[in-house]
Amino acid sequence: MYEASNWYWIKSDGEVYSSAKQEIIKADNPEYLGWLDAGNMATPWPKDEDGKESNTELDQVLSDHEIVSKLPDVIVDVPVVVNNAQFQAALINANLFDKAEAAVKQSADKLVGLAWAKAQTISLNGVLAKFLASKAGGFTVDQINKVFLASVDVVF
């Protein structure tokens, strides 16, 4: 039975991701082999719209189950940290600000609200970006990556 928090995804090159360990594992990992022996089958690695296996797509699958993959993003040019004002301006420019603001206001996580209102910088791996890219936040990982990319072009 599918249980996202204890599942495996496999790339065409044989690389395996364990959601239980939240990392890439070796294909000869004893836990993985036992899982396979129990009749389970790893899910093929998710692909992007161009048909390429994508860490970003896997992140989205996992974030829907509130699991953080800790895998590097496929888009290597995405800045890791941006200015909060530029981040929020990029959300405005993308017509996503109101949705983001509403999600933040509904969040029970006080750190999310604090980051939104007071942080000088926003980290791609920080609490606000991870929240927004989760099911509760309502955005995809790709949308957040695009906002981070657009943030660097905002000039006041």
N, C-alpha and C positions, 0 to 999 in steps of 0.2 A: 504494500500500500504506500502511495506517495506521501512522504513527509518531508517538506522542504528543508526543515532544520537538520535532517539526517539523510542527505541525498548526494548523489554524485553526477557530475556533468563531464562529458568527455569530448575533447577536440579530435578532429580528423587525424592529427599527428600523434594521438595517444595520450596527450596531456590530460590529467584528471583533476577536477576541483571537488573538494569535500566541503559541503556546507556545515557539517558538524565541526570540522577543524578550521573552517573559514580560510582555507589555503589550498594551493596546488599540492598534490601528493604524488608519490611514485605509484606507477601502475601495479607494482608488486607489493603495495602496502597490505599487511595482513588483514586489517579491518575491512578494507575495500574488497579484497579477495573473498573474505568470509561473507560479505554482503552479496557479492555476485553468486557465490555458492548457494546462498539461501534462495536463489531464483530471481534476484533483482537484476535490473539492467540500467546502466547509466544513460541519462538523457543526453542526446547530442547537444553540443554547445550551441547556444542561440546565435543567430546570424542577424546582421544589420540589413538595411533595405537594399544594399548592394550584394547581398548573399555571402558576405565575409563573416567568419566567426568573430565575435565581438565581446570583449570584457564588459563594455558598456551595456550591451543587451543582457548579459548574465547578471550584471548589477541590478538591472531593472527587474528581472524575474525575482531575484532574491529580495530586493527592497519591497516588493509587493507582499512579502512574508516577514518584513521587518528584520531581514538578515543583511548584515554588511559584509561584502565579499572581501574587502581589503586587497582587491586586485588593482593593478594600475589601469588607468583609463586608456582606451585605444587612441583617443585624440591626445597626442603627446604635447601639442602646443597650447593646451588649456592652462591658463595661469593657475597656480595653486592658491594664491592669495590675491584678493582684490580689495580696493577701497569700498567700504559699505555704501557710501553715497553713489559711487559709480555703479555698484551692483544694483542698487534700487533704481537708479536712472535707467539702467539697461532693461530692468523689468518693465518700467514705464514705456520705454521705446518699443518693447516687444508686446505691449498690451497684456502683460502678465502681472503687473503690480497689484491690482485689486484682488486677484485670486491669491497671490502670495500673502498679502496682508491679512486677508480673511483666514487663511489657513494658520498663520502665526497666532492670530487672536484666539483661535479655537484650540490651540495646542495647550495641553496641561503642563508641558515642559517649560519651566520658567527660564531655563537657559536659552531656549529658542527665542522667547520674547525679548530677553536681555540682549542677545546678539543682534536681533532685528533693530532694536531701538538705540542701543548704546555702543555696540562694537565699532571700532574705527576700521577694522578690516574683517573680511569674511574669508574663511578658508574652505577650499573645495572639499576637504575632509573633515570640516568642522560640523558642529551640531546643527547650525541653521541650514547649510547646504544639504546635509544628509537628511534632515527632516523634510525639506521641500521636495527632495527626490524620492521620498517614501510614499507609500499608499496614502498615509494620513496627510501628507503635504500636497499631494495631487499632481506633482510634476514628474516627468520622466528624467532619468539621468542625462539623456541627450539634451533636453531643454535646459537643464541647469548648466551643462557644459557650454551650451551656446550663449547663455546669459553671461557666464564668466568670460568667454571670448569677447563678447560685445562690450563688457565692462571696461576693458582697457582702451576702447575707442571713445569713451565718454569724456568730454572736456567741458569744464565749467567756466 
